Structures are given as C-alpha cells and as structure tokens.
C-alpha cells in the first residue's frame, strides 16, 4: 500500500502518472484511493519530493 506523506508539495505529477486515476487532490496535498490503486509504483518514480512511501 502506498501513501502520500506531508512532504507532498501538491505538484500533481503523481496524479498525471497514475494509470488507474487513483490519485486526487485533497486540500493542500494529494491522496491515493486505496480501492483503485494497483500498487504499480508509477507515482513513486515521478514524485519530486519523495513524498510517496510504501506502508
């Protein structure tokens, strides 16, 4: 399971990269919909602030 930490700078790179459309803006950062996420890791690779971690 991947989660987006408070290190998120809300750039949107992860949401653009997600093939399942599982990432959306939530206030001042983004969040991952665990029901849609297939744990491909695409978002982790593009995150410039290393804010997406495996939990």
SEFIZA-3560 file (N, C-alpha, C; in Angstrom, 3 decimals):
REM SEFIZA-3560
<numar><xx>0.844</xx><yy>-1.170</yy><zz>0.000</zz><atom>N</atom></numar>
<numar><xx>0.000</xx><yy>0.000</yy><zz>0.000</zz><atom>CA</atom></numar>
<numar><xx>0.897</xx><yy>1.244</yy><zz>0.000</zz><atom>C</atom></numar>
<numar><xx>0.643</xx><yy>2.138</yy><zz>-0.930</zz><atom>N</atom></numar>
<numar><xx>1.368</xx><yy>3.397</yy><zz>-0.989</zz><atom>CA</atom></numar>
<numar><xx>0.536</xx><yy>4.507</yy><zz>-0.351</zz><atom>C</atom></numar>
<numar><xx>1.215</xx><yy>5.416</yy><zz>0.339</zz><atom>N</atom></numar>
<numar><xx>0.559</xx><yy>6.579</yy><zz>0.930</zz><atom>CA</atom></numar>
<numar><xx>1.377</xx><yy>7.819</yy><zz>0.595</zz><atom>C</atom></numar>
<numar><xx>0.707</xx><yy>8.959</yy><zz>0.586</zz><atom>N</atom></numar>
<numar><xx>1.369</xx><yy>10.225</yy><zz>0.330</zz><atom>CA</atom></numar>
<numar><xx>1.535</xx><yy>10.940</yy><zz>1.664</zz><atom>C</atom></numar>
<numar><xx>2.776</xx><yy>11.283</yy><zz>1.994</zz><atom>N</atom></numar>
<numar><xx>3.091</xx><yy>11.900</yy><zz>3.282</zz><atom>CA</atom></numar>
<numar><xx>2.914</xx><yy>13.419</yy><zz>3.227</zz><atom>C</atom></numar>
<numar><xx>3.145</xx><yy>14.047</yy><zz>4.353</zz><atom>N</atom></numar>
<numar><xx>3.044</xx><yy>15.502</yy><zz>4.444</zz><atom>CA</atom></numar>
<numar><xx>4.153</xx><yy>16.217</yy><zz>3.674</zz><atom>C</atom></numar>
<numar><xx>5.103</xx><yy>15.468</yy><zz>3.137</zz><atom>N</atom></numar>
<numar><xx>6.164</xx><yy>16.062</yy><zz>2.323</zz><atom>CA</atom></numar>
<numar><xx>5.636</xx><yy>16.467</yy><zz>0.942</zz><atom>C</atom></numar>
<numar><xx>4.425</xx><yy>16.083</yy><zz>0.627</zz><atom>N</atom></numar>
<numar><xx>3.799</xx><yy>16.386</yy><zz>-0.658</zz><atom>CA</atom></numar>
<numar><xx>3.763</xx><yy>17.894</yy><zz>-0.892</zz><atom>C</atom></numar>
<numar><xx>4.202</xx><yy>18.318</yy><zz>-2.095</zz><atom>N</atom></numar>
<numar><xx>4.188</xx><yy>19.736</yy><zz>-2.464</zz><atom>CA</atom></numar>
<numar><xx>3.048</xx><yy>20.052</yy><zz>-3.425</zz><atom>C</atom></numar>
<numar><xx>2.140</xx><yy>19.112</yy><zz>-3.610</zz><atom>N</atom></numar>
<numar><xx>0.941</xx><yy>19.278</yy><zz>-4.437</zz><atom>CA</atom></numar>
<numar><xx>1.247</xx><yy>19.693</yy><zz>-5.866</zz><atom>C</atom></numar>
<numar><xx>2.274</xx><yy>19.082</yy><zz>-6.456</zz><atom>N</atom></numar>
<numar><xx>2.647</xx><yy>19.413</yy><zz>-7.835</zz><atom>CA</atom></numar>
<numar><xx>1.756</xx><yy>18.716</yy><zz>-8.856</zz><atom>C</atom></numar>
<numar><xx>1.156</xx><yy>17.583</yy><zz>-8.469</zz><atom>N</atom></numar>
<numar><xx>0.262</xx><yy>16.861</yy><zz>-9.364</zz><atom>CA</atom></numar>
<numar><xx>0.933</xx><yy>15.846</yy><zz>-10.268</zz><atom>C</atom></numar>
<numar><xx>2.243</xx><yy>15.710</yy><zz>-10.173</zz><atom>N</atom></numar>
<numar><xx>2.961</xx><yy>14.749</yy><zz>-11.021</zz><atom>CA</atom></numar>
<numar><xx>2.448</xx><yy>13.333</yy><zz>-10.848</zz><atom>C</atom></numar>
<numar><xx>2.164</xx><yy>12.951</yy><zz>-9.622</zz><atom>N</atom></numar>
<numar><xx>1.711</xx><yy>11.590</yy><zz>-9.336</zz><atom>CA</atom></numar>
<numar><xx>0.346</xx><yy>11.312</yy><zz>-9.955</zz><atom>C</atom></numar>
<numar><xx>-0.550</xx><yy>12.273</yy><zz>-9.848</zz><atom>N</atom></numar>
<numar><xx>-1.901</xx><yy>12.099</yy><zz>-10.384</zz><atom>CA</atom></numar>
<numar><xx>-1.869</xx><yy>11.949</yy><zz>-11.903</zz><atom>C</atom></numar>
<numar><xx>-1.003</xx><yy>12.710</yy><zz>-12.560</zz><atom>N</atom></numar>
<numar><xx>-0.878</xx><yy>12.627</yy><zz>-14.016</zz><atom>CA</atom></numar>
<numar><xx>-0.327</xx><yy>11.277</yy><zz>-14.448</zz><atom>C</atom></numar>
<numar><xx>0.524</xx><yy>10.684</yy><zz>-13.633</zz><atom>N</atom></numar>
<numar><xx>1.192</xx><yy>9.433</yy><zz>-13.981</zz><atom>CA</atom></numar>
<numar><xx>0.357</xx><yy>8.191</yy><zz>-13.678</zz><atom>C</atom></numar>
<numar><xx>-0.588</xx><yy>8.294</yy><zz>-12.756</zz><atom>N</atom></numar>
<numar><xx>-1.345</xx><yy>7.128</yy><zz>-12.290</zz><atom>CA</atom></numar>
<numar><xx>-2.242</xx><yy>6.553</yy><zz>-13.393</zz><atom>C</atom></numar>
<numar><xx>-2.007</xx><yy>5.291</yy><zz>-13.780</zz><atom>N</atom></numar>
<numar><xx>-2.807</xx><yy>4.668</yy><zz>-14.843</zz><atom>CA</atom></numar>
<numar><xx>-4.230</xx><yy>4.307</yy><zz>-14.405</zz><atom>C</atom></numar>
<numar><xx>-4.466</xx><yy>4.274</yy><zz>-13.094</zz><atom>N</atom></numar>
<numar><xx>-5.774</xx><yy>3.885</yy><zz>-12.572</zz><atom>CA</atom></numar>
<numar><xx>-6.595</xx><yy>5.083</yy><zz>-12.093</zz><atom>C</atom></numar>
<numar><xx>-6.075</xx><yy>6.287</yy><zz>-12.251</zz><atom>N</atom></numar>
<numar><xx>-6.766</xx><yy>7.501</yy><zz>-11.795</zz><atom>CA</atom></numar>
<numar><xx>-7.118</xx><yy>7.396</yy><zz>-10.309</zz><atom>C</atom></numar>
<numar><xx>-6.157</xx><yy>6.878</yy><zz>-9.530</zz><atom>N</atom></numar>
<numar><xx>-6.387</xx><yy>6.633</yy><zz>-8.103</zz><atom>CA</atom></numar>
<numar><xx>-5.897</xx><yy>7.766</yy><zz>-7.208</zz><atom>C</atom></numar>
<numar><xx>-5.315</xx><yy>8.812</yy><zz>-7.799</zz><atom>N</atom></numar>
<numar><xx>-4.746</xx><yy>9.901</yy><zz>-7.002</zz><atom>CA</atom></numar>
<numar><xx>-5.490</xx><yy>11.187</yy><zz>-7.304</zz><atom>C</atom></numar>
<numar><xx>-5.879</xx><yy>11.873</yy><zz>-6.236</zz><atom>N</atom></numar>
<numar><xx>-6.614</xx><yy>13.130</yy><zz>-6.411</zz><atom>CA</atom></numar>
<numar><xx>-6.165</xx><yy>14.155</yy><zz>-5.376</zz><atom>C</atom></numar>
<numar><xx>-6.456</xx><yy>15.407</yy><zz>-5.672</zz><atom>N</atom></numar>
<numar><xx>-6.094</xx><yy>16.490</yy><zz>-4.778</zz><atom>CA</atom></numar>
<numar><xx>-6.999</xx><yy>16.459</yy><zz>-3.550</zz><atom>C</atom></numar>
<numar><xx>-6.394</xx><yy>16.646</yy><zz>-2.384</zz><atom>N</atom></numar>
<numar><xx>-7.144</xx><yy>16.640</yy><zz>-1.124</zz><atom>CA</atom></numar>
<numar><xx>-6.613</xx><yy>17.772</yy><zz>-0.250</zz><atom>C</atom></numar>
<numar><xx>-7.153</xx><yy>18.941</yy><zz>-0.438</zz><atom>N</atom></numar>
<numar><xx>-6.675</xx><yy>20.089</yy><zz>0.321</zz><atom>CA</atom></numar>
<numar><xx>-5.338</xx><yy>20.565</yy><zz>-0.193</zz><atom>C</atom></numar>
<numar><xx>-4.337</xx><yy>20.588</yy><zz>0.682</zz><atom>N</atom></numar>
<numar><xx>-3.025</xx><yy>21.094</yy><zz>0.296</zz><atom>CA</atom></numar>
<numar><xx>-2.049</xx><yy>19.999</yy><zz>-0.128</zz><atom>C</atom></numar>
<numar><xx>-2.555</xx><yy>18.781</yy><zz>-0.316</zz><atom>N</atom></numar>
<numar><xx>-1.723</xx><yy>17.696</yy><zz>-0.829</zz><atom>CA</atom></numar>
<numar><xx>-2.599</xx><yy>16.729</yy><zz>-1.619</zz><atom>C</atom></numar>
<numar><xx>-2.014</xx><yy>15.660</yy><zz>-2.094</zz><atom>N</atom></numar>
<numar><xx>-2.755</xx><yy>14.649</yy><zz>-2.852</zz><atom>CA</atom></numar>
<numar><xx>-2.928</xx><yy>13.407</yy><zz>-2.000</zz><atom>C</atom></numar>
<numar><xx>-3.908</xx><yy>12.573</yy><zz>-2.377</zz><atom>N</atom></numar>
<numar><xx>-4.123</xx><yy>11.326</yy><zz>-1.653</zz><atom>CA</atom></numar>
<numar><xx>-4.400</xx><yy>10.198</yy><zz>-2.645</zz><atom>C</atom></numar>
<numar><xx>-4.130</xx><yy>8.984</yy><zz>-2.197</zz><atom>N</atom></numar>
<numar><xx>-4.313</xx><yy>7.791</yy><zz>-3.026</zz><atom>CA</atom></numar>
<numar><xx>-5.561</xx><yy>7.050</yy><zz>-2.577</zz><atom>C</atom></numar>
<numar><xx>-6.437</xx><yy>6.776</yy><zz>-3.518</zz><atom>N</atom></numar>
<numar><xx>-7.632</xx><yy>5.974</yy><zz>-3.246</zz><atom>CA</atom></numar>
<numar><xx>-7.194</xx><yy>4.509</yy><zz>-3.249</zz><atom>C</atom></numar>
<numar><xx>-7.143</xx><yy>3.915</yy><zz>-2.070</zz><atom>N</atom></numar>
<numar><xx>-6.641</xx><yy>2.550</yy><zz>-1.936</zz><atom>CA</atom></numar>
<numar><xx>-7.498</xx><yy>1.518</yy><zz>-2.670</zz><atom>C</atom></numar>
<numar><xx>-8.759</xx><yy>1.825</yy><zz>-2.906</zz><atom>N</atom></numar>
<numar><xx>-9.628</xx><yy>0.897</yy><zz>-3.628</zz><atom>CA</atom></numar>
<numar><xx>-9.290</xx><yy>0.845</yy><zz>-5.117</zz><atom>C</atom></numar>
<numar><xx>-8.710</xx><yy>1.914</yy><zz>-5.645</zz><atom>N</atom></numar>
<numar><xx>-8.347</xx><yy>1.966</yy><zz>-7.066</zz><atom>CA</atom></numar>
<numar><xx>-6.879</xx><yy>1.635</yy><zz>-7.325</zz><atom>C</atom></numar>
<numar><xx>-6.031</xx><yy>1.853</yy><zz>-6.332</zz><atom>N</atom></numar>
<numar><xx>-4.584</xx><yy>1.678</yy><zz>-6.504</zz><atom>CA</atom></numar>
<numar><xx>-4.223</xx><yy>0.212</yy><zz>-6.749</zz><atom>C</atom></numar>
<numar><xx>-3.391</xx><yy>-0.022</yy><zz>-7.780</zz><atom>N</atom></numar>
<numar><xx>-2.937</xx><yy>-1.375</yy><zz>-8.084</zz><atom>CA</atom></numar>
<numar><xx>-1.468</xx><yy>-1.568</yy><zz>-7.691</zz><atom>C</atom></numar>
<numar><xx>-0.928</xx><yy>-0.594</yy><zz>-6.959</zz><atom>N</atom></numar>
<numar><xx>0.432</xx><yy>-0.645</yy><zz>-6.429</zz><atom>CA</atom></numar>
<numar><xx>1.490</xx><yy>-0.857</yy><zz>-7.504</zz><atom>C</atom></numar>
<numar><xx>1.343</xx><yy>-0.147</yy><zz>-8.614</zz><atom>N</atom></numar>
<numar><xx>2.312</xx><yy>-0.264</yy><zz>-9.708</zz><atom>CA</atom></numar>
<numar><xx>3.593</xx><yy>0.509</yy><zz>-9.441</zz><atom>C</atom></numar>
<numar><xx>3.519</xx><yy>1.536</yy><zz>-8.586</zz><atom>N</atom></numar>
<numar><xx>4.707</xx><yy>2.309</yy><zz>-8.244</zz><atom>CA</atom></numar>
<numar><xx>5.030</xx><yy>3.451</yy><zz>-9.188</zz><atom>C</atom></numar>
<numar><xx>4.205</xx><yy>3.678</yy><zz>-10.183</zz><atom>N</atom></numar>
<numar><xx>4.458</xx><yy>4.757</yy><zz>-11.142</zz><atom>CA</atom></numar>
<numar><xx>4.542</xx><yy>6.114</yy><zz>-10.452</zz><atom>C</atom></numar>
<numar><xx>3.698</xx><yy>6.326</yy><zz>-9.472</zz><atom>N</atom></numar>
<numar><xx>3.667</xx><yy>7.604</yy><zz>-8.762</zz><atom>CA</atom></numar>
<numar><xx>4.953</xx><yy>7.840</yy><zz>-7.973</zz><atom>C</atom></numar>
<numar><xx>5.490</xx><yy>6.779</yy><zz>-7.389</zz><atom>N</atom></numar>
<numar><xx>6.709</xx><yy>6.881</yy><zz>-6.591</zz><atom>CA</atom></numar>
<numar><xx>7.861</xx><yy>7.378</yy><zz>-7.455</zz><atom>C</atom></numar>
<numar><xx>7.945</xx><yy>6.860</yy><zz>-8.663</zz><atom>N</atom></numar>
<numar><xx>9.040</xx><yy>7.193</yy><zz>-9.564</zz><atom>CA</atom></numar>
<numar><xx>9.039</xx><yy>8.658</yy><zz>-9.990</zz><atom>C</atom></numar>
<numar><xx>7.874</xx><yy>9.280</yy><zz>-10.089</zz><atom>N</atom></numar>
<numar><xx>7.811</xx><yy>10.662</yy><zz>-10.581</zz><atom>CA</atom></numar>
<numar><xx>7.722</xx><yy>11.717</yy><zz>-9.481</zz><atom>C</atom></numar>
<numar><xx>7.555</xx><yy>11.322</yy><zz>-8.250</zz><atom>N</atom></numar>
<numar><xx>7.399</xx><yy>12.286</yy><zz>-7.154</zz><atom>CA</atom></numar>
<numar><xx>8.717</xx><yy>13.020</yy><zz>-6.886</zz><atom>C</atom></numar>
<numar><xx>8.738</xx><yy>14.350</yy><zz>-7.098</zz><atom>N</atom></numar>
<numar><xx>9.979</xx><yy>15.105</yy><zz>-6.914</zz><atom>CA</atom></numar>
<numar><xx>10.378</xx><yy>15.312</yy><zz>-5.450</zz><atom>C</atom></numar>
<numar><xx>9.440</xx><yy>15.125</yy><zz>-4.538</zz><atom>N</atom></numar>
<numar><xx>9.743</xx><yy>15.348</yy><zz>-3.121</zz><atom>CA</atom></numar>
<numar><xx>9.807</xx><yy>14.050</yy><zz>-2.310</zz><atom>C</atom></numar>
<numar><xx>9.798</xx><yy>12.923</yy><zz>-2.997</zz><atom>N</atom></numar>
<numar><xx>9.837</xx><yy>11.604</yy><zz>-2.333</zz><atom>CA</atom></numar>
<numar><xx>8.779</xx><yy>11.483</yy><zz>-1.234</zz><atom>C</atom></numar>
<numar><xx>7.585</xx><yy>11.994</yy><zz>-1.545</zz><atom>N</atom></numar>
<numar><xx>6.503</xx><yy>12.019</yy><zz>-0.567</zz><atom>CA</atom></numar>
<numar><xx>5.616</xx><yy>10.776</yy><zz>-0.605</zz><atom>C</atom></numar>
<numar><xx>5.874</xx><yy>9.861</yy><zz>-1.526</zz><atom>N</atom></numar>
<numar><xx>5.048</xx><yy>8.658</yy><zz>-1.623</zz><atom>CA</atom></numar>
<numar><xx>5.863</xx><yy>7.482</yy><zz>-1.127</zz><atom>C</atom></numar>
<numar><xx>5.340</xx><yy>6.845</yy><zz>-0.085</zz><atom>N</atom></numar>
<numar><xx>6.059</xx><yy>5.745</yy><zz>0.544</zz><atom>CA</atom></numar>
<numar><xx>5.167</xx><yy>4.519</yy><zz>0.641</zz><atom>C</atom></numar>
<numar><xx>5.818</xx><yy>3.373</yy><zz>0.742</zz><atom>N</atom></numar>
<numar><xx>5.072</xx><yy>2.133</yy><zz>0.920</zz><atom>CA</atom></numar>
<numar><xx>4.848</xx><yy>1.943</yy><zz>2.408</zz><atom>C</atom></numar>
<numar><xx>3.623</xx><yy>1.647</yy><zz>2.756</zz><atom>N</atom></numar>
<numar><xx>3.270</xx><yy>1.496</yy><zz>4.165</zz><atom>CA</atom></numar>
<numar><xx>2.985</xx><yy>0.052</yy><zz>4.481</zz><atom>C</atom></numar>
//
